[in-house]
Protein backbone atom coordinates (compact mmCIF):
# COMPACT_ATOMS: atom_id res chain seq x y z
CA UNK A 1 0.00 0.00 0.00
CA UNK A 2 1.31 3.43 -0.98
CA UNK A 3 0.11 6.47 0.96
CA UNK A 4 0.42 9.83 -0.75
CA UNK A 5 0.70 13.30 0.82
CA UNK A 6 -3.07 13.79 0.79
CA UNK A 7 -3.41 10.68 3.02
CA UNK A 8 -4.96 8.65 0.23
CA UNK A 9 -3.78 5.05 0.14
CA UNK A 10 -3.58 2.88 -2.93
CA UNK A 11 -2.79 -0.83 -2.95
CA UNK A 12 -0.54 -1.65 -5.88
CA UNK A 13 -0.17 -5.26 -6.99
CA UNK A 14 1.80 -4.71 -10.20
CA UNK A 15 3.25 -1.98 -12.38
CA UNK A 16 1.91 -1.88 -15.94
CA UNK A 17 3.40 1.47 -16.96
CA UNK A 18 5.44 4.29 -15.49
CA UNK A 19 6.12 7.97 -16.12
CA UNK A 20 9.66 9.23 -16.55
CA UNK A 21 10.35 12.02 -14.08
CA UNK A 22 14.08 12.52 -14.70
CA UNK A 23 16.67 11.24 -17.18
CA UNK A 24 20.31 12.23 -17.53
CA UNK A 25 22.08 13.11 -20.78
CA UNK A 26 23.85 9.75 -20.98
CA UNK A 27 20.49 7.91 -20.93
CA UNK A 28 19.20 10.20 -23.68
CA UNK A 29 22.25 9.27 -25.76
CA UNK A 30 21.88 5.58 -24.95
CA UNK A 31 18.30 5.44 -26.27
CA UNK A 32 18.80 8.17 -28.91
CA UNK A 33 15.95 10.38 -27.62
CA UNK A 34 15.87 13.91 -26.24
CA UNK A 35 15.22 14.88 -22.63
CA UNK A 36 12.10 16.71 -23.80
CA UNK A 37 10.79 13.52 -25.42
CA UNK A 38 11.47 11.36 -22.38
CA UNK A 39 10.60 13.42 -19.28
CA UNK A 40 6.89 13.32 -18.53
CA UNK A 41 6.30 10.48 -21.00
CA UNK A 42 4.91 7.05 -20.28
CA UNK A 43 7.48 4.26 -20.56
CA UNK A 44 5.38 1.65 -22.41
CA UNK A 45 4.74 3.65 -25.63
CA UNK A 46 8.38 4.78 -25.84
CA UNK A 47 9.86 1.36 -25.09
CA UNK A 48 7.29 -1.23 -26.23
CA UNK A 49 9.77 -4.12 -26.23
CA UNK A 50 10.53 -3.94 -22.51
CA UNK A 51 9.94 -7.34 -20.96
CA UNK A 52 7.60 -7.97 -18.04
CA UNK A 53 10.75 -8.24 -15.91
CA UNK A 54 11.31 -4.47 -16.25
CA UNK A 55 7.87 -3.78 -14.80
CA UNK A 56 8.48 -6.36 -12.06
CA UNK A 57 11.72 -4.55 -11.14
CA UNK A 58 9.80 -1.27 -10.94
CA UNK A 59 7.13 -2.85 -8.73
CA UNK A 60 9.60 -4.56 -6.41
CA UNK A 61 11.61 -1.38 -6.00
CA UNK A 62 9.01 1.40 -6.03
CA UNK A 63 6.32 -0.44 -4.07
CA UNK A 64 8.09 -3.09 -1.98
CA UNK A 65 11.27 -1.05 -1.36
CA UNK A 66 13.62 -3.78 -2.62
CA UNK A 67 16.95 -3.07 -4.29
CA UNK A 68 16.92 -4.96 -7.61
CA UNK A 69 20.09 -5.85 -9.53
CA UNK A 70 19.76 -7.39 -12.99
CA UNK A 71 21.52 -7.81 -16.34
CA UNK A 72 20.16 -8.21 -19.84
CA UNK A 73 20.13 -7.12 -23.46
CA UNK A 74 17.92 -4.10 -24.14
CA UNK A 75 17.13 -3.44 -27.82
CA UNK A 76 16.16 0.17 -27.08
CA UNK A 77 19.72 0.83 -25.94
CA UNK A 78 21.25 -1.56 -28.49
CA UNK A 79 23.26 -2.91 -25.60
CA UNK A 80 23.55 -5.28 -22.73
CA UNK A 81 22.99 -3.38 -19.51
CA UNK A 82 23.71 -3.90 -15.85
CA UNK A 83 20.71 -2.50 -14.00
CA UNK A 84 20.21 -1.39 -10.42
CA UNK A 85 16.77 -0.24 -9.28
CA UNK A 86 16.20 1.53 -5.97
CA UNK A 87 13.22 3.18 -4.33
CA UNK A 88 13.69 6.97 -4.23
CA UNK A 89 11.86 9.95 -2.75
CA UNK A 90 8.98 7.87 -1.30
CA UNK A 91 7.04 4.67 -1.99
CA UNK A 92 5.76 4.70 -5.55
CA UNK A 93 8.98 6.09 -7.04
CA UNK A 94 12.12 4.30 -8.16
CA UNK A 95 15.30 5.05 -10.06
CA UNK A 96 16.80 2.76 -12.69
CA UNK A 97 20.57 3.01 -13.08
CA UNK A 98 21.89 1.52 -16.31
CA UNK A 99 25.54 0.68 -16.93
CA UNK A 100 26.91 -0.64 -20.22
CA UNK A 101 29.40 -3.42 -19.41
CA UNK A 102 32.88 -2.59 -20.67
CA UNK A 103 33.21 -5.94 -22.41
CA UNK A 104 29.95 -5.60 -24.36
CA UNK A 105 30.36 -6.11 -28.12
CA UNK A 106 27.35 -4.61 -29.92
CA UNK A 107 28.36 -6.03 -33.30
CA UNK A 108 28.39 -9.52 -31.80
CA UNK A 109 24.76 -8.99 -30.77
CA UNK A 110 23.85 -7.73 -34.25
CA UNK A 111 23.43 -4.09 -33.19
CA UNK A 112 25.35 -0.94 -33.84
CA UNK A 113 27.36 0.33 -30.87
CA UNK A 114 25.65 2.75 -28.52
CA UNK A 115 26.90 6.32 -28.32
CA UNK A 116 29.22 7.42 -25.58
C-alpha positions in Angstrom: 0.0 0.0 0.0 1.3 3.4 -1.0 0.1 6.5 1.0 0.4 9.8 -0.7 0.7 13.3 0.8 -3.1 13.8 0.8 -3.4 10.7 3.0 -5.0 8.7 0.2 -3.8 5.1 0.1 -3.6 2.9 -2.9 -2.8 -0.8 -2.9 -0.5 -1.6 -5.9 -0.2 -5.3 -7.0 1.8 -4.7 -10.2 3.2 -2.0 -12.4 1.9 -1.9 -15.9 3.4 1.5 -17.0 5.4 4.3 -15.5 6.1 8.0 -16.1 9.7 9.2 -16.5 10.4 12.0 -14.1 14.1 12.5 -14.7 16.7 11.2 -17.2 20.3 12.2 -17.5 22.1 13.1 -20.8 23.8 9.7 -21.0 20.5 7.9 -20.9 19.2 10.2 -23.7 22.2 9.3 -25.8 21.9 5.6 -25.0 18.3 5.4 -26.3 18.8 8.2 -28.9 16.0 10.4 -27.6 15.9 13.9 -26.2 15.2 14.9 -22.6 12.1 16.7 -23.8 10.8 13.5 -25.4 11.5 11.4 -22.4 10.6 13.4 -19.3 6.9 13.3 -18.5 6.3 10.5 -21.0 4.9 7.0 -20.3 7.5 4.3 -20.6 5.4 1.6 -22.4 4.7 3.7 -25.6 8.4 4.8 -25.8 9.9 1.4 -25.1 7.3 -1.2 -26.2 9.8 -4.1 -26.2 10.5 -3.9 -22.5 9.9 -7.3 -21.0 7.6 -8.0 -18.0 10.8 -8.2 -15.9 11.3 -4.5 -16.2 7.9 -3.8 -14.8 8.5 -6.4 -12.1 11.7 -4.6 -11.1 9.8 -1.3 -10.9 7.1 -2.9 -8.7 9.6 -4.6 -6.4 11.6 -1.4 -6.0 9.0 1.4 -6.0 6.3 -0.4 -4.1 8.1 -3.1 -2.0 11.3 -1.1 -1.4 13.6 -3.8 -2.6 16.9 -3.1 -4.3 16.9 -5.0 -7.6 20.1 -5.9 -9.5 19.8 -7.4 -13.0 21.5 -7.8 -16.3 20.2 -8.2 -19.8 20.1 -7.1 -23.5 17.9 -4.1 -24.1 17.1 -3.4 -27.8 16.2 0.2 -27.1 19.7 0.8 -25.9 21.2 -1.6 -28.5 23.3 -2.9 -25.6 23.5 -5.3 -22.7 23.0 -3.4 -19.5 23.7 -3.9 -15.9 20.7 -2.5 -14.0 20.2 -1.4 -10.4 16.8 -0.2 -9.3 16.2 1.5 -6.0 13.2 3.2 -4.3 13.7 7.0 -4.2 11.9 9.9 -2.7 9.0 7.9 -1.3 7.0 4.7 -2.0 5.8 4.7 -5.6 9.0 6.1 -7.0 12.1 4.3 -8.2 15.3 5.0 -10.1 16.8 2.8 -12.7 20.6 3.0 -13.1 21.9 1.5 -16.3 25.5 0.7 -16.9 26.9 -0.6 -20.2 29.4 -3.4 -19.4 32.9 -2.6 -20.7 33.2 -5.9 -22.4 29.9 -5.6 -24.4 30.4 -6.1 -28.1 27.3 -4.6 -29.9 28.4 -6.0 -33.3 28.4 -9.5 -31.8 24.8 -9.0 -30.8 23.8 -7.7 -34.3 23.4 -4.1 -33.2 25.3 -0.9 -33.8 27.4 0.3 -30.9 25.6 2.7 -28.5 26.9 6.3 -28.3 29.2 7.4 -25.6 
